[in-house]
Amino acid sequence: MLIKEMPHSSQHLIAEKSHLSSSMVNIYIKELKLAGLITVSGNTNRTTEYHLTPKGEKKLFQDFISFSSEAVQIYASVKRKIIRLLKRY
């Protein structure tokens, strides 16, 4: 999401915001680029920009929907368990 919202973000900032090491972010950026999910432009660290490709936009949307669905399912499951526990008292 940070790449979409702030394409000028440095790998250091991305690492900081995602709680990853800069070296892991570097690896992930290379993998995302190879997968065709992002493009990287610029000649120096100060001019580097990251942009989602249409394929990357689609993947981000699919992952967001999947994550949201899982979060709702977890919430519903926990809610059912809490209700069962409360009915004991």
Distance bins in CASP14 RR format, pairs under 12 A and 6 or more apart:
PFRMAT RR
TARGET T0000
AUTHOR 0000-0000-0000
RMODE 2
METHOD distances of the structure
MODEL  1
1 7 0 0 0 0 0 1 0 0 0 0 0
1 9 0 0 0 0 0 1 0 0 0 0 0
1 14 0 0 0 0 0 1 0 0 0 0 0
1 17 0 0 0 0 1 0 0 0 0 0 0
1 18 0 0 0 0 1 0 0 0 0 0 0
1 50 0 0 0 0 0 1 0 0 0 0 0
1 52 0 0 0 0 1 0 0 0 0 0 0
1 56 0 0 0 0 0 1 0 0 0 0 0
1 57 0 0 0 0 0 1 0 0 0 0 0
1 60 1 0 0 1 0 0 0 0 0 0 0
1 61 0 0 0 0 0 1 0 0 0 0 0
1 63 0 0 0 0 0 1 0 0 0 0 0
1 64 0 0 0 0 1 0 0 0 0 0 0
1 67 0 0 0 0 0 1 0 0 0 0 0
2 8 0 0 0 0 0 1 0 0 0 0 0
2 9 1 0 1 0 0 0 0 0 0 0 0
2 10 0 0 0 0 0 1 0 0 0 0 0
2 11 0 0 0 0 0 1 0 0 0 0 0
2 12 0 0 0 0 0 1 0 0 0 0 0
2 13 1 0 0 1 0 0 0 0 0 0 0
2 14 1 0 1 0 0 0 0 0 0 0 0
2 15 0 0 0 0 0 1 0 0 0 0 0
2 16 0 0 0 0 1 0 0 0 0 0 0
2 17 1 0 1 0 0 0 0 0 0 0 0
2 18 1 0 0 1 0 0 0 0 0 0 0
2 19 0 0 0 0 0 1 0 0 0 0 0
2 20 0 0 0 0 0 1 0 0 0 0 0
2 25 0 0 0 0 0 1 0 0 0 0 0
2 28 0 0 0 0 0 1 0 0 0 0 0
2 29 0 0 0 0 0 1 0 0 0 0 0
2 38 0 0 0 0 0 1 0 0 0 0 0
2 50 0 0 0 0 1 0 0 0 0 0 0
2 52 0 0 0 0 0 1 0 0 0 0 0
2 60 0 0 0 0 0 1 0 0 0 0 0
3 9 1 0 0 1 0 0 0 0 0 0 0
3 10 0 0 0 0 0 1 0 0 0 0 0
3 11 0 0 0 0 0 1 0 0 0 0 0
3 13 0 0 0 0 0 1 0 0 0 0 0
3 14 1 0 0 1 0 0 0 0 0 0 0
3 17 0 0 0 0 0 1 0 0 0 0 0
3 18 0 0 0 0 0 1 0 0 0 0 0
3 25 0 0 0 0 0 1 0 0 0 0 0
3 28 0 0 0 0 0 1 0 0 0 0 0
3 29 0 0 0 0 1 0 0 0 0 0 0
3 32 0 0 0 0 1 0 0 0 0 0 0
3 33 0 0 0 0 0 1 0 0 0 0 0
3 37 0 0 0 0 1 0 0 0 0 0 0
3 38 1 0 0 1 0 0 0 0 0 0 0
3 39 0 0 0 0 0 1 0 0 0 0 0
3 40 0 0 0 0 1 0 0 0 0 0 0
3 48 0 0 0 0 0 1 0 0 0 0 0
3 49 0 0 0 0 1 0 0 0 0 0 0
3 50 1 0 1 0 0 0 0 0 0 0 0
3 51 1 0 0 1 0 0 0 0 0 0 0
3 52 1 0 0 1 0 0 0 0 0 0 0
3 53 0 0 0 0 0 1 0 0 0 0 0
3 56 0 0 0 0 1 0 0 0 0 0 0
3 57 0 0 0 0 0 1 0 0 0 0 0
3 59 0 0 0 0 0 1 0 0 0 0 0
3 60 0 0 0 0 1 0 0 0 0 0 0
4 14 0 0 0 0 0 1 0 0 0 0 0
4 37 0 0 0 0 0 1 0 0 0 0 0
4 38 0 0 0 0 1 0 0 0 0 0 0
4 49 0 0 0 0 0 1 0 0 0 0 0
4 50 0 0 0 0 1 0 0 0 0 0 0
4 51 0 0 0 0 1 0 0 0 0 0 0
4 52 1 0 1 0 0 0 0 0 0 0 0
4 53 0 0 0 0 0 1 0 0 0 0 0
4 56 0 0 0 0 1 0 0 0 0 0 0
4 57 1 0 0 1 0 0 0 0 0 0 0
4 59 0 0 0 0 0 1 0 0 0 0 0
4 60 1 0 0 1 0 0 0 0 0 0 0
4 61 0 0 0 0 0 1 0 0 0 0 0
4 64 0 0 0 0 0 1 0 0 0 0 0
5 13 0 0 0 0 0 1 0 0 0 0 0
5 14 0 0 0 0 0 1 0 0 0 0 0
5 17 0 0 0 0 0 1 0 0 0 0 0
5 50 0 0 0 0 0 1 0 0 0 0 0
5 51 0 0 0 0 0 1 0 0 0 0 0
5 52 0 0 0 0 0 1 0 0 0 0 0
5 60 0 0 0 0 0 1 0 0 0 0 0
6 13 1 0 0 1 0 0 0 0 0 0 0
6 14 0 0 0 0 1 0 0 0 0 0 0
6 17 0 0 0 0 1 0 0 0 0 0 0
6 49 0 0 0 0 1 0 0 0 0 0 0
6 50 0 0 0 0 1 0 0 0 0 0 0
6 51 0 0 0 0 0 1 0 0 0 0 0
6 52 0 0 0 0 0 1 0 0 0 0 0
7 13 0 0 0 0 0 1 0 0 0 0 0
7 14 0 0 0 0 0 1 0 0 0 0 0
7 38 0 0 0 0 1 0 0 0 0 0 0
7 39 0 0 0 0 1 0 0 0 0 0 0
7 40 0 0 0 0 1 0 0 0 0 0 0
7 41 0 0 0 0 1 0 0 0 0 0 0
7 42 0 0 0 0 0 1 0 0 0 0 0
7 47 0 0 0 0 0 1 0 0 0 0 0
7 48 0 0 0 0 1 0 0 0 0 0 0
7 49 1 0 1 0 0 0 0 0 0 0 0
7 50 1 0 1 0 0 0 0 0 0 0 0
7 51 1 0 1 0 0 0 0 0 0 0 0
7 52 0 0 0 0 1 0 0 0 0 0 0
8 14 0 0 0 0 0 1 0 0 0 0 0
8 41 0 0 0 0 0 1 0 0 0 0 0
8 42 0 0 0 0 0 1 0 0 0 0 0
8 45 0 0 0 0 0 1 0 0 0 0 0
8 46 0 0 0 0 1 0 0 0 0 0 0
8 47 0 0 0 0 1 0 0 0 0 0 0
8 48 1 0 0 1 0 0 0 0 0 0 0
8 49 1 0 1 0 0 0 0 0 0 0 0
8 50 0 0 0 0 1 0 0 0 0 0 0
8 51 0 0 0 0 0 1 0 0 0 0 0
9 15 0 0 0 0 1 0 0 0 0 0 0
9 16 0 0 0 0 1 0 0 0 0 0 0
9 17 1 0 0 1 0 0 0 0 0 0 0
9 18 0 0 0 0 0 1 0 0 0 0 0
9 25 0 0 0 0 1 0 0 0 0 0 0
9 29 0 0 0 0 0 1 0 0 0 0 0
9 38 0 0 0 0 0 1 0 0 0 0 0
9 40 0 0 0 0 0 1 0 0 0 0 0
9 45 0 0 0 0 0 1 0 0 0 0 0
9 46 0 0 0 0 0 1 0 0 0 0 0
9 48 0 0 0 0 1 0 0 0 0 0 0
9 49 0 0 0 0 1 0 0 0 0 0 0
9 50 1 0 0 1 0 0 0 0 0 0 0
9 51 0 0 0 0 0 1 0 0 0 0 0
10 16 0 0 0 0 1 0 0 0 0 0 0
10 17 0 0 0 0 0 1 0 0 0 0 0
10 22 0 0 0 0 1 0 0 0 0 0 0
10 25 0 0 0 0 1 0 0 0 0 0 0
10 26 0 0 0 0 0 1 0 0 0 0 0
10 29 0 0 0 0 0 1 0 0 0 0 0
10 44 0 0 0 0 0 1 0 0 0 0 0
10 45 1 0 0 1 0 0 0 0 0 0 0
10 46 0 0 0 0 1 0 0 0 0 0 0
10 47 0 0 0 0 0 1 0 0 0 0 0
10 48 1 0 0 1 0 0 0 0 0 0 0
10 49 0 0 0 0 0 1 0 0 0 0 0
10 50 0 0 0 0 1 0 0 0 0 0 0
11 17 0 0 0 0 0 1 0 0 0 0 0
11 18 0 0 0 0 0 1 0 0 0 0 0
11 20 0 0 0 0 1 0 0 0 0 0 0
11 21 0 0 0 0 1 0 0 0 0 0 0
11 22 1 0 1 0 0 0 0 0 0 0 0
11 23 0 0 0 0 1 0 0 0 0 0 0
11 24 0 0 0 0 1 0 0 0 0 0 0
11 25 1 0 1 0 0 0 0 0 0 0 0
11 26 1 0 1 0 0 0 0 0 0 0 0
11 27 0 0 0 0 0 1 0 0 0 0 0
11 28 0 0 0 0 1 0 0 0 0 0 0
11 29 1 0 0 1 0 0 0 0 0 0 0
11 30 0 0 0 0 0 1 0 0 0 0 0
11 40 0 0 0 0 0 1 0 0 0 0 0
11 45 1 0 0 1 0 0 0 0 0 0 0
11 48 0 0 0 0 1 0 0 0 0 0 0
11 49 0 0 0 0 0 1 0 0 0 0 0
11 50 0 0 0 0 1 0 0 0 0 0 0
12 18 0 0 0 0 0 1 0 0 0 0 0
12 20 0 0 0 0 0 1 0 0 0 0 0
12 21 0 0 0 0 0 1 0 0 0 0 0
12 22 1 0 1 0 0 0 0 0 0 0 0
12 23 0 0 0 0 0 1 0 0 0 0 0
12 24 0 0 0 0 0 1 0 0 0 0 0
12 25 0 0 0 0 1 0 0 0 0 0 0
12 26 0 0 0 0 0 1 0 0 0 0 0
12 45 0 0 0 0 1 0 0 0 0 0 0
12 46 0 0 0 0 0 1 0 0 0 0 0
12 48 0 0 0 0 0 1 0 0 0 0 0
13 20 0 0 0 0 0 1 0 0 0 0 0
13 22 0 0 0 0 1 0 0 0 0 0 0
13 25 0 0 0 0 1 0 0 0 0 0 0
13 45 0 0 0 0 0 1 0 0 0 0 0
13 48 0 0 0 0 0 1 0 0 0 0 0
13 50 0 0 0 0 0 1 0 0 0 0 0
14 20 1 0 0 1 0 0 0 0 0 0 0
14 21 0 0 0 0 0 1 0 0 0 0 0
14 22 0 0 0 0 1 0 0 0 0 0 0
14 23 0 0 0 0 0 1 0 0 0 0 0
14 24 0 0 0 0 1 0 0 0 0 0 0
14 25 1 0 1 0 0 0 0 0 0 0 0
14 26 0 0 0 0 1 0 0 0 0 0 0
14 27 0 0 0 0 0 1 0 0 0 0 0
14 28 0 0 0 0 1 0 0 0 0 0 0
14 29 1 0 0 1 0 0 0 0 0 0 0
14 32 0 0 0 0 0 1 0 0 0 0 0
14 38 0 0 0 0 0 1 0 0 0 0 0
14 48 0 0 0 0 0 1 0 0 0 0 0
14 50 0 0 0 0 1 0 0 0 0 0 0
15 21 1 0 0 1 0 0 0 0 0 0 0
15 22 1 0 1 0 0 0 0 0 0 0 0
15 23 0 0 0 0 1 0 0 0 0 0 0
15 24 1 0 0 1 0 0 0 0 0 0 0
15 25 1 0 1 0 0 0 0 0 0 0 0
15 26 0 0 0 0 1 0 0 0 0 0 0
15 27 0 0 0 0 0 1 0 0 0 0 0
15 28 0 0 0 0 1 0 0 0 0 0 0
15 29 0 0 0 0 0 1 0 0 0 0 0
16 22 0 0 0 0 1 0 0 0 0 0 0
16 25 0 0 0 0 1 0 0 0 0 0 0
17 25 0 0 0 0 1 0 0 0 0 0 0
18 24 0 0 0 0 1 0 0 0 0 0 0
18 25 1 0 0 1 0 0 0 0 0 0 0
18 28 0 0 0 0 1 0 0 0 0 0 0
18 29 0 0 0 0 0 1 0 0 0 0 0
19 25 0 0 0 0 0 1 0 0 0 0 0
20 26 0 0 0 0 1 0 0 0 0 0 0
20 27 0 0 0 0 1 0 0 0 0 0 0
20 28 1 0 0 1 0 0 0 0 0 0 0
20 29 0 0 0 0 0 1 0 0 0 0 0
21 27 0 0 0 0 1 0 0 0 0 0 0
21 28 0 0 0 0 0 1 0 0 0 0 0
22 28 0 0 0 0 0 1 0 0 0 0 0
22 29 0 0 0 0 0 1 0 0 0 0 0
22 45 0 0 0 0 0 1 0 0 0 0 0
23 29 0 0 0 0 0 1 0 0 0 0 0
23 30 0 0 0 0 0 1 0 0 0 0 0
24 30 0 0 0 0 0 1 0 0 0 0 0
24 31 0 0 0 0 0 1 0 0 0 0 0
25 31 0 0 0 0 0 1 0 0 0 0 0
25 32 0 0 0 0 0 1 0 0 0 0 0
25 38 0 0 0 0 0 1 0 0 0 0 0
25 50 0 0 0 0 0 1 0 0 0 0 0
26 32 0 0 0 0 0 1 0 0 0 0 0
26 33 0 0 0 0 0 1 0 0 0 0 0
26 40 0 0 0 0 0 1 0 0 0 0 0
26 45 0 0 0 0 0 1 0 0 0 0 0
26 48 0 0 0 0 0 1 0 0 0 0 0
26 50 0 0 0 0 0 1 0 0 0 0 0
27 33 0 0 0 0 0 1 0 0 0 0 0
27 34 0 0 0 0 0 1 0 0 0 0 0
28 34 0 0 0 0 0 1 0 0 0 0 0
28 35 0 0 0 0 0 1 0 0 0 0 0
28 37 0 0 0 0 0 1 0 0 0 0 0
28 38 0 0 0 0 1 0 0 0 0 0 0
28 50 0 0 0 0 0 1 0 0 0 0 0
29 35 0 0 0 0 0 1 0 0 0 0 0
29 36 0 0 0 0 0 1 0 0 0 0 0
29 37 0 0 0 0 1 0 0 0 0 0 0
29 38 1 0 0 1 0 0 0 0 0 0 0
29 39 0 0 0 0 0 1 0 0 0 0 0
29 40 1 0 0 1 0 0 0 0 0 0 0
29 48 0 0 0 0 1 0 0 0 0 0 0
29 49 0 0 0 0 0 1 0 0 0 0 0
29 50 1 0 0 1 0 0 0 0 0 0 0
29 51 0 0 0 0 0 1 0 0 0 0 0
30 36 0 0 0 0 0 1 0 0 0 0 0
30 37 0 0 0 0 0 1 0 0 0 0 0
30 38 0 0 0 0 1 0 0 0 0 0 0
30 40 0 0 0 0 1 0 0 0 0 0 0
30 50 0 0 0 0 0 1 0 0 0 0 0
31 37 0 0 0 0 1 0 0 0 0 0 0
31 38 0 0 0 0 1 0 0 0 0 0 0
32 38 1 0 1 0 0 0 0 0 0 0 0
32 39 0 0 0 0 1 0 0 0 0 0 0
32 40 0 0 0 0 1 0 0 0 0 0 0
32 50 0 0 0 0 1 0 0 0 0 0 0
32 51 0 0 0 0 0 1 0 0 0 0 0
32 52 0 0 0 0 1 0 0 0 0 0 0
32 53 0 0 0 0 1 0 0 0 0 0 0
32 55 0 0 0 0 0 1 0 0 0 0 0
32 56 0 0 0 0 1 0 0 0 0 0 0
32 59 0 0 0 0 1 0 0 0 0 0 0
32 60 0 0 0 0 0 1 0 0 0 0 0
33 39 1 0 0 1 0 0 0 0 0 0 0
33 40 1 0 1 0 0 0 0 0 0 0 0
33 41 0 0 0 0 0 1 0 0 0 0 0
33 48 0 0 0 0 0 1 0 0 0 0 0
33 50 0 0 0 0 1 0 0 0 0 0 0
33 51 0 0 0 0 0 1 0 0 0 0 0
33 52 0 0 0 0 0 1 0 0 0 0 0
33 53 0 0 0 0 1 0 0 0 0 0 0
33 55 0 0 0 0 0 1 0 0 0 0 0
33 56 0 0 0 0 0 1 0 0 0 0 0
34 40 0 0 0 0 0 1 0 0 0 0 0
34 53 0 0 0 0 0 1 0 0 0 0 0
35 52 0 0 0 0 0 1 0 0 0 0 0
35 53 0 0 0 0 1 0 0 0 0 0 0
35 55 1 0 0 1 0 0 0 0 0 0 0
35 56 0 0 0 0 1 0 0 0 0 0 0
35 59 0 0 0 0 1 0 0 0 0 0 0
36 51 0 0 0 0 0 1 0 0 0 0 0
36 52 0 0 0 0 1 0 0 0 0 0 0
36 53 1 0 1 0 0 0 0 0 0 0 0
36 54 0 0 0 0 1 0 0 0 0 0 0
36 55 1 0 1 0 0 0 0 0 0 0 0
36 56 1 0 0 1 0 0 0 0 0 0 0
36 57 0 0 0 0 0 1 0 0 0 0 0
36 58 0 0 0 0 0 1 0 0 0 0 0
36 59 0 0 0 0 1 0 0 0 0 0 0
37 50 0 0 0 0 0 1 0 0 0 0 0
37 51 0 0 0 0 0 1 0 0 0 0 0
37 52 1 0 0 1 0 0 0 0 0 0 0
37 53 1 0 0 1 0 0 0 0 0 0 0
37 54 0 0 0 0 1 0 0 0 0 0 0
37 55 1 0 1 0 0 0 0 0 0 0 0
37 56 1 0 1 0 0 0 0 0 0 0 0
37 57 0 0 0 0 1 0 0 0 0 0 0
37 58 0 0 0 0 1 0 0 0 0 0 0
37 59 1 0 1 0 0 0 0 0 0 0 0
37 60 0 0 0 0 1 0 0 0 0 0 0
37 61 0 0 0 0 0 1 0 0 0 0 0
37 62 0 0 0 0 0 1 0 0 0 0 0
37 63 0 0 0 0 0 1 0 0 0 0 0
38 48 0 0 0 0 0 1 0 0 0 0 0
38 49 0 0 0 0 1 0 0 0 0 0 0
38 50 1 0 1 0 0 0 0 0 0 0 0
38 51 1 0 0 1 0 0 0 0 0 0 0
38 52 1 0 1 0 0 0 0 0 0 0 0
38 53 1 0 0 1 0 0 0 0 0 0 0
38 54 0 0 0 0 0 1 0 0 0 0 0
38 55 0 0 0 0 1 0 0 0 0 0 0
38 56 1 0 0 1 0 0 0 0 0 0 0
38 57 0 0 0 0 0 1 0 0 0 0 0
38 59 0 0 0 0 1 0 0 0 0 0 0
38 60 0 0 0 0 0 1 0 0 0 0 0
39 48 0 0 0 0 0 1 0 0 0 0 0
39 49 0 0 0 0 1 0 0 0 0 0 0
39 50 1 0 0 1 0 0 0 0 0 0 0
39 51 1 0 1 0 0 0 0 0 0 0 0
39 52 0 0 0 0 1 0 0 0 0 0 0
39 53 1 0 0 1 0 0 0 0 0 0 0
39 54 0 0 0 0 0 1 0 0 0 0 0
39 55 0 0 0 0 0 1 0 0 0 0 0
39 56 0 0 0 0 1 0 0 0 0 0 0
39 57 0 0 0 0 0 1 0 0 0 0 0
40 47 0 0 0 0 0 1 0 0 0 0 0
40 48 1 0 0 1 0 0 0 0 0 0 0
40 49 1 0 0 1 0 0 0 0 0 0 0
40 50 1 0 1 0 0 0 0 0 0 0 0
40 51 0 0 0 0 1 0 0 0 0 0 0
40 52 0 0 0 0 0 1 0 0 0 0 0
40 53 0 0 0 0 0 1 0 0 0 0 0
41 47 0 0 0 0 1 0 0 0 0 0 0
41 48 1 0 0 1 0 0 0 0 0 0 0
41 49 1 0 1 0 0 0 0 0 0 0 0
41 50 0 0 0 0 1 0 0 0 0 0 0
41 51 1 0 0 1 0 0 0 0 0 0 0
42 48 1 0 1 0 0 0 0 0 0 0 0
42 49 1 0 0 1 0 0 0 0 0 0 0
42 50 0 0 0 0 1 0 0 0 0 0 0
42 51 0 0 0 0 0 1 0 0 0 0 0
43 49 0 0 0 0 0 1 0 0 0 0 0
50 56 0 0 0 0 0 1 0 0 0 0 0
51 57 0 0 0 0 1 0 0 0 0 0 0
51 60 0 0 0 0 0 1 0 0 0 0 0
52 58 0 0 0 0 1 0 0 0 0 0 0
52 59 0 0 0 0 1 0 0 0 0 0 0
52 60 1 0 0 1 0 0 0 0 0 0 0
52 61 0 0 0 0 0 1 0 0 0 0 0
52 63 0 0 0 0 0 1 0 0 0 0 0
53 59 0 0 0 0 1 0 0 0 0 0 0
53 60 0 0 0 0 0 1 0 0 0 0 0
54 60 0 0 0 0 0 1 0 0 0 0 0
54 61 0 0 0 0 0 1 0 0 0 0 0
55 61 0 0 0 0 0 1 0 0 0 0 0
55 62 0 0 0 0 0 1 0 0 0 0 0
56 62 0 0 0 0 1 0 0 0 0 0 0
56 63 0 0 0 0 1 0 0 0 0 0 0
56 64 0 0 0 0 0 1 0 0 0 0 0
57 63 0 0 0 0 0 1 0 0 0 0 0
57 64 0 0 0 0 0 1 0 0 0 0 0
58 64 0 0 0 0 0 1 0 0 0 0 0
58 65 0 0 0 0 0 1 0 0 0 0 0
59 65 0 0 0 0 0 1 0 0 0 0 0
59 66 0 0 0 0 0 1 0 0 0 0 0
60 66 0 0 0 0 0 1 0 0 0 0 0
60 67 0 0 0 0 0 1 0 0 0 0 0
61 67 0 0 0 0 0 1 0 0 0 0 0
61 68 0 0 0 0 0 1 0 0 0 0 0
62 68 0 0 0 0 0 1 0 0 0 0 0
62 69 0 0 0 0 0 1 0 0 0 0 0
63 69 0 0 0 0 0 1 0 0 0 0 0
63 70 0 0 0 0 0 1 0 0 0 0 0
64 70 0 0 0 0 0 1 0 0 0 0 0
64 71 0 0 0 0 0 1 0 0 0 0 0
65 71 0 0 0 0 0 1 0 0 0 0 0
65 72 0 0 0 0 0 1 0 0 0 0 0
66 72 0 0 0 0 0 1 0 0 0 0 0
66 73 0 0 0 0 0 1 0 0 0 0 0
67 73 0 0 0 0 0 1 0 0 0 0 0
67 74 0 0 0 0 0 1 0 0 0 0 0
68 74 0 0 0 0 0 1 0 0 0 0 0
68 75 0 0 0 0 0 1 0 0 0 0 0
69 75 0 0 0 0 0 1 0 0 0 0 0
69 76 0 0 0 0 0 1 0 0 0 0 0
70 76 0 0 0 0 0 1 0 0 0 0 0
70 77 0 0 0 0 0 1 0 0 0 0 0
71 77 0 0 0 0 0 1 0 0 0 0 0
71 78 0 0 0 0 0 1 0 0 0 0 0
72 78 0 0 0 0 0 1 0 0 0 0 0
72 79 0 0 0 0 0 1 0 0 0 0 0
73 79 0 0 0 0 0 1 0 0 0 0 0
73 80 0 0 0 0 0 1 0 0 0 0 0
74 80 0 0 0 0 0 1 0 0 0 0 0
74 81 0 0 0 0 0 1 0 0 0 0 0
75 81 0 0 0 0 0 1 0 0 0 0 0
75 82 0 0 0 0 0 1 0 0 0 0 0
76 82 0 0 0 0 0 1 0 0 0 0 0
76 83 0 0 0 0 0 1 0 0 0 0 0
77 83 0 0 0 0 0 1 0 0 0 0 0
77 84 0 0 0 0 0 1 0 0 0 0 0
78 84 0 0 0 0 0 1 0 0 0 0 0
78 85 0 0 0 0 0 1 0 0 0 0 0
79 85 0 0 0 0 0 1 0 0 0 0 0
79 86 0 0 0 0 0 1 0 0 0 0 0
80 86 0 0 0 0 0 1 0 0 0 0 0
80 87 0 0 0 0 0 1 0 0 0 0 0
81 87 0 0 0 0 0 1 0 0 0 0 0
81 88 0 0 0 0 0 1 0 0 0 0 0
82 88 0 0 0 0 0 1 0 0 0 0 0
82 89 0 0 0 0 0 1 0 0 0 0 0
83 89 0 0 0 0 0 1 0 0 0 0 0
END
